[in-house]
Amino acid sequence: MSESTDKAQSPVKVVLPGLLMAMLLAMLDNVIVGTAMPRIVGDLGGVDHLSWVVTAYVLGTTVSTPLWGKLGDLYGRKTVFMTSIVLFLIGSMLCGVATSMPQLIGFRAFQGLGAGGLIVGAMSVLGDLVPPRDRGKYQGQFAAVMAVAMVGGPLVGGFITDHANWRWAFFVNVPLGGAALVLLALRLHVPKRRTEHRIDWLGALLLSIGVTALVLITTWGGSQYAWGSAQIRGLAVLAVLGLVAFVLVERKHPEPIVPLGVFANRNFTLVALVGFVVGFAMFGAITFLPLYQQIVQGASATNSGLLLLPMMGGMLVTSLVVGRAITKTGRYRAFPVIGGVVLVAAMLLLAQLDAHTSKLASGAYMAVLGLGLGFLMQTTMLIAQNSVELKDLGVASSTATFARSIGGAFGVAIFGAIFNHRLHSLLGERLGTAAADKMAAGGGGARIDPSTLAQLPAPVRSAVVDAIAGAVSSVFLWSVAAAVLVPILAFFIREVALRGGPAEQGERTLVAQEG
């Protein structure tokens, strides 16, 4: 690697810990609360609003993601990124001092607004500092952080819940985020741009309305309200009107929050669709793994996080290897195709889970899932960023993240409905319809915890374990239908030279010599 390239990369190495810390905080807080929820409900009450503690955070993150990307493009990455960190830390402190469930839900939404900027900001800053050709190995490290968060979240949440007050699940963000903020303030230097700005506030509002309506549909449909109810139909109309109006506004606004022109690029559109499907299959399916581990395999809440280590290991190793391979060769097209094929294989393997599957076998299946995700998570982001002009780098990062988040929201809702329906059916077959209705009341297996299970008579306990295992297996089987789209879509991605490669550097040298 040339001396000039080494010099260009040195600022990245200085601020990389801060960028990784910001990404870790955003991803960790999405999963850390799960194991603390029983204590939170016991302290604040409001069990009927339990799901909103998670939904509010996801909603805030999803709605704000495109806006943060555009603000970074307009006003400079550093200022906007640091602002999002400050908002996230304020939200974390507010969550930690909440005295009621409605307060906590509101503060979680505020915290989610900041989290959307953490994810997009970290990826966009990396895009500013490192050309795509050299970006692969760094994005591999970001993928590794995501893997650590997915597994470490339940572990940290369980440890804090067992050894301290649940409020520390939020307060722990303050010293970590503060350290990242100071490091970035002192050492982060990104290119500055001077332009006249017109923020697309109407577009942001319409997108927020449309996305919020969609998330509410996936959250409430089939649980709080019937799918054909007036409430769900009304939300569907609101979502369609909001998103159609958003497209019309974006077509005419001089500085749209999501420039629709980026979708004219085939690679960008394909990786956005791949991201949506990966989010759909991944988040929708792995949501049920801890339930399987705790109920069927008898793991504790903390140990269920340890059982996810094979998935983290597979994702960690593959992400780092793929990132370095892209940096070395400049070629990337094969990786999302391979990742899609491995993802399908993993879902087929996980569909074989039953009440008698050993922890060794399930761990091997999860390792395969991690391998597939390692090929996909950051490679798709790299392709998205390389497909647009530098001025739209933030928009590309936020749109790719946005697509994955929306896919995850749909996946959790749809697979949740499949799980509940299959669980009710299997319980009915083994225990009778009346018993199934009683046990499944309140959201499928959501109220069947290990302590409740231990109090049941042996025949009933065995029936419940078999039913939950069968329902989880059904979720993964259905997820195959979504996962199979990934290699098909990825196959049509074109190999476009990554910016910053030898050819481009040669052209710059020639221009300099001629000048």
C-alpha positions as CSV (number, residue, x, y, z in Angstrom):
1,M,0.0,0.0,0.0
2,S,1.3,3.4,-0.9
3,E,2.6,5.9,1.6
4,S,-0.1,8.4,0.7
5,T,-2.7,5.8,1.4
6,D,-1.2,5.0,4.8
7,K,-1.3,8.6,5.7
8,A,-4.9,8.9,4.6
9,Q,-5.8,6.0,6.8
10,S,-4.1,7.1,10.0
11,P,-6.9,9.5,11.1
12,V,-9.3,6.5,10.8
13,K,-7.2,4.4,13.2
14,V,-7.3,7.3,15.7
15,V,-11.0,7.7,15.7
16,L,-12.0,4.1,15.0
17,P,-12.5,3.2,18.7
18,G,-15.0,6.1,19.0
19,L,-16.9,5.1,15.9
20,L,-17.1,1.5,17.0
21,M,-18.2,2.5,20.5
22,A,-21.0,4.6,19.0
23,M,-22.2,1.7,16.8
24,L,-22.0,-0.7,19.8
25,L,-24.1,1.6,22.0
26,A,-26.8,1.9,19.4
27,M,-27.0,-1.8,18.6
28,L,-26.5,-2.9,22.3
29,D,-29.4,-0.8,23.6
30,N,-31.7,-2.5,21.1
31,V,-31.3,-5.9,22.8
32,I,-30.0,-5.2,26.4
33,V,-33.4,-4.2,27.7
34,G,-35.0,-7.6,27.0
35,T,-33.6,-9.4,30.0
36,A,-34.3,-6.5,32.3
37,M,-38.0,-6.2,31.3
38,P,-39.4,-8.4,34.1
39,R,-37.7,-6.1,36.7
40,I,-38.9,-3.0,34.9
41,V,-42.5,-4.2,34.9
42,G,-42.2,-5.2,38.5
43,D,-41.0,-1.7,39.4
44,L,-43.0,0.5,37.1
45,G,-46.1,-1.7,36.3
46,G,-47.8,-1.4,32.9
47,V,-47.3,-5.0,31.7
48,D,-49.9,-4.3,29.0
49,H,-47.5,-1.8,27.5
50,L,-44.5,-4.0,27.7
51,S,-43.8,-4.4,24.0
52,W,-43.8,-0.6,23.6
53,V,-40.5,-0.3,25.5
54,V,-38.8,-2.0,22.6
55,T,-41.1,-0.7,19.8
56,A,-40.7,2.9,20.8
57,Y,-36.9,2.6,20.5
58,V,-37.1,0.8,17.1
59,L,-39.6,3.4,15.9
60,G,-37.5,6.3,16.9
61,T,-34.4,4.8,15.2
62,T,-36.2,3.9,12.0
63,V,-38.0,7.2,11.6
64,S,-34.9,9.3,12.3
65,T,-32.4,7.3,10.2
66,P,-33.0,9.0,6.8
67,L,-33.1,12.5,8.4
68,W,-29.7,12.0,10.1
69,G,-28.1,10.9,6.9
70,K,-29.4,14.0,5.0
71,L,-28.4,16.4,7.8
72,G,-24.9,15.0,7.7
73,D,-24.7,15.5,4.0
74,L,-25.8,19.1,4.4
75,Y,-24.2,20.4,7.6
76,G,-21.1,18.2,8.0
77,R,-20.7,14.7,9.4
78,K,-18.9,15.6,12.6
79,T,-21.4,18.1,14.0
80,V,-24.4,16.0,13.2
81,F,-22.8,12.8,14.5
82,M,-21.8,14.3,17.8
83,T,-25.3,15.8,18.1
84,S,-26.8,12.4,17.8
85,I,-24.5,11.1,20.5
86,V,-25.6,13.8,22.9
87,L,-29.3,13.1,22.2
88,F,-28.7,9.4,22.8
89,L,-27.0,10.0,26.1
90,I,-29.7,12.4,27.3
91,G,-32.3,9.8,26.3
92,S,-30.4,7.2,28.2
93,M,-30.3,9.3,31.4
94,L,-34.0,10.1,31.1
95,C,-34.8,6.3,30.7
96,G,-32.8,5.6,33.8
97,V,-34.8,8.0,35.9
98,A,-38.2,7.2,34.5
99,T,-40.9,6.7,37.2
100,S,-43.7,5.3,35.1
101,M,-44.1,3.1,32.1
102,P,-45.5,5.9,29.8
103,Q,-42.5,8.0,30.8
104,L,-40.1,5.2,29.9
105,I,-41.8,4.6,26.6
106,G,-41.5,8.3,25.7
107,F,-37.9,8.4,26.7
108,R,-37.1,5.3,24.8
109,A,-38.5,6.9,21.6
110,F,-36.3,10.0,22.3
111,Q,-33.3,7.7,22.8
112,G,-34.1,5.9,19.5
113,L,-34.0,9.3,17.7
114,G,-30.4,9.6,18.8
115,A,-29.5,6.0,18.0
116,G,-30.5,6.4,14.4
117,G,-27.8,9.1,14.1
118,L,-25.2,6.8,15.8
119,I,-25.6,4.0,13.3
120,V,-25.7,6.3,10.2
121,G,-23.1,8.7,11.5
122,A,-20.5,6.0,12.2
123,M,-20.9,4.5,8.7
124,S,-20.9,7.8,7.0
125,V,-17.8,9.2,8.8
126,L,-16.0,6.0,7.8
127,G,-17.1,6.6,4.2
128,D,-15.7,10.2,4.3
129,L,-12.3,9.1,5.6
130,V,-11.7,5.9,3.7
131,P,-12.2,5.1,0.0
132,P,-14.4,2.1,-0.8
133,R,-11.4,0.0,-1.9
134,D,-9.9,0.2,1.6
135,R,-13.2,0.3,3.5
136,G,-13.9,-3.4,3.5
137,K,-11.6,-4.3,6.4
138,Y,-13.0,-1.5,8.6
139,Q,-16.5,-2.4,7.8
140,G,-15.7,-6.0,8.8
141,Q,-14.9,-4.6,12.3
142,F,-18.2,-2.8,12.4
143,A,-19.9,-6.1,11.5
144,A,-18.0,-7.7,14.4
145,V,-19.3,-5.0,16.8
146,M,-22.8,-5.8,15.6
147,A,-22.3,-9.5,16.3
148,V,-20.9,-8.7,19.8
149,A,-23.9,-6.5,20.5
150,M,-26.4,-9.1,19.4
151,V,-24.9,-11.7,21.8
152,G,-23.5,-9.3,24.5
153,G,-26.8,-7.5,24.9
154,P,-28.7,-10.3,26.6
155,L,-25.5,-11.1,28.7
156,V,-25.0,-7.6,29.9
157,G,-28.7,-7.1,30.5
158,G,-28.9,-10.3,32.5
159,F,-25.8,-9.5,34.6
160,I,-27.0,-5.9,35.4
161,T,-30.5,-7.3,36.3
162,D,-29.0,-9.9,38.6
163,H,-26.4,-7.8,40.3
164,A,-27.6,-4.2,40.1
165,N,-30.7,-2.0,39.5
166,W,-32.3,-2.3,36.1
167,R,-31.8,1.5,35.6
168,W,-28.1,0.8,35.1
169,A,-29.0,-0.9,31.8
170,F,-29.4,2.8,30.6
171,F,-26.9,4.6,32.9
172,V,-24.1,2.4,31.6
173,N,-24.3,4.2,28.3
174,V,-23.2,7.5,29.8
175,P,-19.6,6.9,30.6
176,L,-19.1,4.8,27.4
177,G,-20.8,7.3,25.2
178,G,-19.1,10.2,26.9
179,A,-15.7,8.7,26.2
180,A,-16.6,8.3,22.5
181,L,-17.8,11.9,22.4
182,V,-14.6,13.3,23.8
183,L,-12.4,11.2,21.5
184,L,-14.4,12.2,18.4
185,A,-14.5,15.9,19.4
186,L,-10.7,16.0,19.8
187,R,-9.5,13.7,17.0
188,L,-12.2,13.5,14.3
189,H,-11.5,15.6,11.2
190,V,-13.7,15.2,8.1
191,P,-14.1,17.2,5.0
192,K,-16.1,20.4,5.4
193,R,-18.6,21.6,2.8
194,R,-20.1,25.0,2.3
195,T,-23.5,24.9,0.7
196,E,-26.9,26.6,0.9
197,H,-29.3,24.4,2.7
198,R,-33.0,23.8,2.4
199,I,-34.1,21.0,4.8
200,D,-36.9,18.8,3.6
201,W,-39.0,19.0,6.7
202,L,-42.3,18.2,5.0
203,G,-40.7,15.0,3.5
204,A,-39.3,14.0,6.9
205,L,-42.8,14.5,8.4
206,L,-44.5,12.5,5.7
207,L,-42.0,9.7,5.9
208,S,-42.4,9.6,9.7
209,I,-46.1,9.3,9.4
210,G,-45.9,6.6,6.8
211,V,-43.3,4.6,8.7
212,T,-45.0,5.0,12.0
213,A,-48.3,3.8,10.6
214,L,-46.5,0.7,9.1
215,V,-44.8,-0.1,12.4
216,L,-48.0,0.3,14.3
217,I,-49.7,-2.1,11.8
218,T,-47.0,-4.7,12.4
219,T,-47.1,-4.2,16.1
220,W,-50.8,-4.2,16.7
221,G,-52.1,-6.3,13.8
222,G,-53.3,-9.7,15.0
223,S,-52.6,-9.0,18.6
224,Q,-54.2,-5.8,20.0
225,Y,-56.5,-5.4,17.0
226,A,-57.7,-7.9,14.4
227,W,-56.1,-7.6,11.0
228,G,-59.4,-6.6,9.5
229,S,-60.4,-4.1,12.2
230,A,-61.1,-0.4,11.6
231,Q,-58.0,0.6,13.4
232,I,-55.7,-1.5,11.2
233,R,-57.5,-0.5,8.0
234,G,-57.2,3.1,9.0
235,L,-53.5,2.8,9.7
236,A,-53.0,1.1,6.3
237,V,-54.8,4.0,4.6
238,L,-52.6,6.5,6.6
239,A,-49.4,4.6,5.6
240,V,-50.3,4.6,1.9
241,L,-51.3,8.3,1.9
242,G,-48.2,9.3,3.8
243,L,-45.8,7.4,1.7
244,V,-47.4,8.4,-1.6
245,A,-47.3,12.0,-0.5
246,F,-43.7,11.6,0.5
247,V,-42.7,10.3,-3.0
248,L,-44.5,13.3,-4.6
249,V,-42.7,15.8,-2.3
250,E,-39.3,14.2,-2.8
251,R,-39.7,14.4,-6.6
252,K,-40.0,18.2,-6.5
253,H,-37.9,19.2,-3.5
254,P,-34.4,20.7,-4.4
255,E,-32.7,18.9,-1.5
256,P,-34.9,15.8,-0.7
257,I,-34.3,13.8,2.4
258,V,-34.1,10.7,0.2
259,P,-33.1,11.6,-3.3
260,L,-35.1,9.2,-5.4
261,G,-32.5,9.4,-8.1
262,V,-30.2,7.0,-6.1
263,F,-32.7,4.2,-6.9
264,A,-31.9,4.6,-10.6
265,N,-28.6,2.9,-9.8
266,R,-29.3,-0.8,-10.1
267,N,-26.7,-1.8,-7.5
268,F,-28.1,0.5,-4.9
269,T,-31.7,-0.6,-5.5
270,L,-30.6,-4.3,-5.3
271,V,-28.6,-3.9,-2.1
272,A,-31.5,-2.0,-0.5
273,L,-33.8,-4.9,-1.3
274,V,-31.2,-7.4,-0.1
275,G,-31.0,-5.4,3.2
276,F,-34.7,-5.4,3.6
277,V,-34.9,-9.2,3.1
278,V,-31.9,-9.9,5.3
279,G,-33.5,-7.8,8.1
280,F,-36.8,-9.6,7.5
281,A,-35.3,-13.1,7.8
282,M,-32.7,-12.4,10.4
283,F,-34.4,-10.2,13.0
284,G,-37.7,-12.0,12.4
285,A,-36.3,-15.4,13.0
286,I,-33.5,-15.0,15.6
287,T,-36.0,-13.2,17.9
288,F,-37.2,-16.6,18.8
289,L,-33.9,-18.3,19.5
290,P,-33.7,-17.1,23.2
291,L,-37.2,-18.4,23.8
292,Y,-36.2,-21.8,22.4
293,Q,-33.0,-21.9,24.5
294,Q,-34.8,-20.9,27.7
295,I,-37.9,-23.0,27.4
296,V,-36.9,-26.0,25.4
297,Q,-33.2,-26.3,26.3
298,G,-33.6,-25.0,29.9
299,A,-31.0,-22.2,29.7
300,S,-31.2,-19.2,32.1
301,A,-31.7,-15.7,30.7
302,T,-28.0,-15.0,31.0
303,N,-26.8,-18.3,29.7
304,S,-29.0,-18.0,26.6
305,G,-26.7,-15.2,25.5
306,L,-23.8,-17.5,25.9
307,L,-25.5,-20.1,23.6
308,L,-25.5,-17.5,20.9
309,L,-21.7,-17.3,20.9
310,P,-21.4,-19.7,17.8
311,M,-23.5,-17.3,15.8
312,M,-21.3,-14.3,16.9
313,G,-18.1,-16.3,16.2
314,G,-19.2,-17.2,12.7
315,M,-20.2,-13.6,11.9
316,L,-17.1,-12.2,13.5
317,V,-14.6,-14.4,11.6
318,T,-16.4,-14.1,8.2
319,S,-16.8,-10.3,8.4
320,L,-13.1,-9.8,9.1
321,V,-12.0,-12.2,6.4
322,V,-14.4,-10.8,3.8
323,G,-13.5,-7.2,4.6
324,R,-9.8,-7.9,4.1
325,A,-10.4,-9.8,0.9
326,I,-12.4,-6.9,-0.6
327,T,-9.6,-4.5,0.4
328,K,-6.9,-6.7,-1.2
329,T,-8.7,-7.7,-4.4
330,G,-11.3,-4.9,-4.9
331,R,-13.9,-7.5,-5.8
332,Y,-17.1,-8.0,-3.9
333,R,-19.9,-9.4,-6.1
334,A,-19.5,-13.0,-5.1
335,F,-19.8,-12.4,-1.3
336,P,-23.5,-11.4,-1.1
337,V,-24.4,-14.3,-3.4
338,I,-22.4,-16.8,-1.2
339,G,-23.9,-15.2,1.9
340,G,-27.4,-15.6,0.6
341,V,-26.8,-19.3,-0.1
342,V,-25.4,-19.9,3.4
343,L,-28.3,-17.9,4.9
344,V,-30.8,-20.2,3.2
345,A,-28.8,-23.3,4.4
346,A,-28.8,-21.9,8.0
347,M,-32.6,-21.4,8.0
348,L,-33.1,-24.9,6.7
349,L,-30.9,-26.3,9.4
350,L,-32.6,-24.2,12.1
351,A,-36.0,-25.4,10.8
352,Q,-34.9,-28.9,12.1
353,L,-34.9,-27.7,15.7
354,D,-37.1,-29.8,18.0
355,A,-37.4,-30.7,21.7
356,H,-34.6,-33.2,21.4
357,T,-32.0,-31.2,19.5
358,S,-28.7,-31.0,21.4
359,K,-27.1,-27.7,22.3
360,L,-24.1,-28.8,20.2
361,A,-26.3,-29.3,17.1
362,S,-28.2,-26.0,17.6
363,G,-24.9,-24.2,18.2
364,A,-23.6,-25.6,14.9
365,Y,-26.7,-24.4,13.1
366,M,-26.3,-20.9,14.6
367,A,-22.6,-20.8,13.5
368,V,-23.8,-21.4,9.9
369,L,-26.2,-18.5,10.3
370,G,-23.4,-16.3,11.6
371,L,-21.3,-17.2,8.6
372,G,-24.0,-16.2,6.2
373,L,-24.6,-12.9,8.0
374,G,-20.9,-12.2,7.9
375,F,-20.9,-12.3,4.2
376,L,-23.8,-9.9,4.0
377,M,-24.1,-7.3,6.7
378,Q,-21.3,-4.9,5.8
379,T,-20.7,-5.9,2.2
380,T,-24.2,-4.6,1.2
381,M,-23.4,-1.3,3.0
382,L,-20.1,-1.0,1.1
383,I,-21.9,-1.6,-2.3
384,A,-24.6,1.0,-1.4
385,Q,-22.0,3.6,-0.6
386,N,-19.9,2.9,-3.7
387,S,-23.0,3.2,-5.9
388,V,-23.7,6.9,-5.2
389,E,-21.8,10.2,-5.5
390,L,-19.9,11.3,-2.4
391,K,-22.4,14.1,-1.7
392,D,-25.1,11.4,-1.2
393,L,-22.9,9.2,1.0
394,G,-25.0,9.9,4.1
395,V,-28.2,9.3,2.3
396,A,-26.9,6.0,1.0
397,S,-25.9,4.8,4.4
398,S,-29.1,5.9,6.1
399,T,-31.3,4.4,3.3
400,A,-29.5,1.0,3.5
401,T,-29.9,1.0,7.3
402,F,-33.5,2.1,7.0
403,A,-34.3,-0.8,4.6
404,R,-32.8,-3.3,7.0
405,S,-34.7,-1.8,10.0
406,I,-38.1,-1.8,8.1
407,G,-37.5,-5.4,7.0
408,G,-36.8,-6.4,10.6
409,A,-39.9,-4.7,11.9
410,F,-42.0,-6.6,9.3
411,G,-40.2,-9.8,10.0
412,V,-40.8,-9.7,13.8
413,A,-44.5,-9.0,13.3
414,I,-45.1,-11.6,10.6
415,F,-43.1,-14.3,12.1
416,G,-44.6,-13.5,15.5
417,A,-48.0,-14.2,14.0
418,I,-46.8,-17.4,12.5
419,F,-45.3,-18.5,15.8
420,N,-48.5,-17.7,17.8
421,H,-50.7,-19.5,15.3
422,R,-48.5,-22.6,15.1
423,L,-48.1,-22.7,18.9
424,H,-51.9,-22.5,19.4
425,S,-52.4,-25.3,16.9
426,L,-49.8,-27.6,18.4
427,L,-51.1,-27.0,22.0
428,G,-54.6,-27.8,20.7
429,E,-53.5,-31.0,19.3
430,R,-51.8,-32.1,22.5
431,L,-53.9,-30.6,25.3
432,G,-57.2,-29.7,23.6
433,T,-58.6,-26.4,22.3
434,A,-59.7,-25.1,25.7
435,A,-56.3,-25.6,27.3
436,A,-54.5,-24.1,24.3
437,D,-56.7,-21.0,24.4
438,K,-55.9,-20.6,28.1
439,M,-52.2,-21.1,27.8
440,A,-51.8,-19.0,24.6
441,A,-53.8,-16.0,25.9
442,G,-51.9,-12.8,25.9
443,G,-49.6,-13.4,23.0
444,G,-48.6,-17.0,22.4
445,G,-45.7,-18.2,24.4
446,A,-45.0,-14.8,25.9
447,R,-46.3,-15.8,29.3
448,I,-44.8,-19.3,29.3
449,D,-41.6,-18.7,31.2
450,P,-39.3,-21.3,32.8
451,S,-40.6,-20.7,36.3
452,T,-44.2,-21.2,35.1
453,L,-43.2,-24.2,33.1
454,A,-41.6,-25.9,36.1
455,Q,-44.9,-25.8,38.0
456,L,-46.9,-27.6,35.4
457,P,-47.6,-31.4,35.6
458,A,-45.0,-33.4,33.6
459,P,-47.4,-34.4,30.7
460,V,-48.5,-30.8,30.3
461,R,-44.9,-29.5,30.5
462,S,-43.7,-32.0,27.9
463,A,-46.6,-30.9,25.6
464,V,-45.7,-27.2,26.0
465,V,-42.0,-27.8,25.3
466,D,-42.8,-29.8,22.2
467,A,-45.3,-27.1,21.0
468,I,-42.8,-24.3,21.5
469,A,-40.1,-26.2,19.7
470,G,-42.4,-26.9,16.8
471,A,-43.6,-23.3,16.6
472,V,-40.0,-22.0,16.5
473,S,-39.1,-24.6,13.8
474,S,-42.0,-23.3,11.7
475,V,-40.7,-19.8,12.0
476,F,-37.4,-20.8,10.5
477,L,-39.0,-22.9,7.8
478,W,-41.1,-19.9,6.7
479,S,-38.0,-17.7,6.8
480,V,-36.5,-19.8,4.1
481,A,-39.0,-18.3,1.6
482,A,-37.6,-14.9,2.4
483,A,-33.9,-15.9,2.6
484,V,-34.0,-17.5,-0.8
485,L,-34.6,-14.1,-2.4
486,V,-31.2,-12.9,-1.1
487,P,-28.9,-14.9,-3.5
488,I,-31.3,-14.3,-6.4
489,L,-31.2,-10.5,-5.9
490,A,-27.5,-10.5,-5.2
491,F,-26.8,-12.4,-8.4
492,F,-27.8,-9.3,-10.5
493,I,-25.4,-7.0,-8.7
494,R,-22.8,-5.7,-11.1
495,E,-19.1,-5.6,-10.3
496,V,-18.3,-1.9,-10.3
497,A,-14.7,-0.7,-9.5
498,L,-14.4,0.5,-5.9
499,R,-13.4,4.1,-5.6
500,G,-9.8,4.5,-4.3
501,G,-8.5,1.5,-6.2
502,P,-5.2,1.5,-8.2
503,A,-6.9,2.6,-11.5
504,E,-8.4,5.7,-9.8
505,Q,-5.2,6.5,-8.0
506,G,-3.3,6.2,-11.3
507,E,-5.7,8.6,-13.0
508,R,-5.2,11.1,-10.2
509,T,-1.4,10.8,-10.6
510,L,-1.6,11.4,-14.4
511,V,-3.8,14.4,-13.9
512,A,-1.4,15.8,-11.4
513,Q,1.5,15.3,-13.7
514,E,-0.3,16.9,-16.7
515,G,-1.3,19.8,-14.5
